[in-house]
Structure formats: structure tokens, C-alpha cells
Amino acid sequence: MKTLPKFKDQNEEIAFWDKNDVADFFDTKNAKIARFSNLKKSTKTISLRLPEDMLESIKVKANALDIPYQSFIKMLLQKELSVS
């Protein structure tokens, strides 16, 4: 296993990793699984057409829970998906 050099700055490190393989510098036999539970999931914007009365009902219920209506919609969808 090769020894990792000290870098003067980020640009020097970037240039180094462009030319070298990380597997040559780290022993993966002792690697442990890392969990990053606090990372935000990537989101994708969608357009969803709802009847006006349905949207109004959603907004009223979300307001009663003191949460944004879009978050309330996500909660409803997640609940339904976890039942399946």
C-alpha cells in the first residue's frame, strides 16, 4: 500500500487524484459500512393537477397540523407507499 502525500492545497490534491487510484492508498479490508442518515434525499419537481376542492381540503388539513401542504401531500404518499 502506497503512502498518501501531504497536499499544499485543494488543486494539488485534485491533480493527484486525477492521476492515481484510491485503491492504491487505502486498505479496504478494514473498511466499515458508514450510514449517513441525516442526508437529504434528492428531490424532483413534478406538476400535479388536482381538483380545486381537493387541494383546498389538503391545505386546510395541513394548516391544522401546522405543516406546509406540500409536506402533507408527501406524508400521505409515504404512508400509502409503506402500507403496500
N, C-alpha and C positions, 0 to 999 in steps of 0.2 A: 504494500500500500504506500502510495506517494504522500509526501508531507505537503500540507496546504501552505502556500506562501502568504506573507503579510502584504496587504494591498495599500497603496498610498491613497487611493480614492476609489469612488464607485466606478469611474470609467475604466480604470486599470482592472478592476475585478470583472467587469463586463467583458473586456477584451480577453481576459484569461479564460473565462467560461465559454466563450465563443470557440476557443481552440482546444479545450480539454473536456474530458468526460468525467462527470461527477463520480461515477462508479470507481474510478481510479484513486479517489481520495477519501472515500468513506466505506467502512466495513458494514455491509448490510446484514450480516449475520446477527448482530446485536440490536438491530432496529426494532423499535416498538411501534405499535399502531397508535397514532395520535387522533384524537377526536376534537373537532372544532365546533362544538355545539352552539356557540354564540354567533356563528357566521350567518349573515342574512342570505336567504335563498335568492337566487336570481329571479327576477320577475319579468313578465312580458305584458305589455299593454294590449288589451283587446277591446273591441267595440261590441257592446251587448245591448240589444234592443229589448226593452221591457215595456209592458203596458204602463201607462202613467199611474193608474191606480195601484198597481203592484209596487212600483218604485216608491210611491208616496207611503204605502204601508211599511215598506222596508225602512224608509227614513224615519218614520215615527217610532218603530221598534228599536232601531239603532240609537235614536235620541234618548229613549227611555233607559237604555243600557249605558248611555254616555260614551258611545264609541262612534267613529265615522261610519257612514252607511256602507262604504266600500269594504271596510274591515268586517262589518257584519255579514255582508254577502260572502266574503271569503270564509268566515266562520261557518256559515250554513253549508257551503260547498264542502268544506273539510269534514264536517260532521257527517254529511251524506256519504262521502267517499270512504270514511273509516268504517261505516256500517257494512259496506259490501265485502 
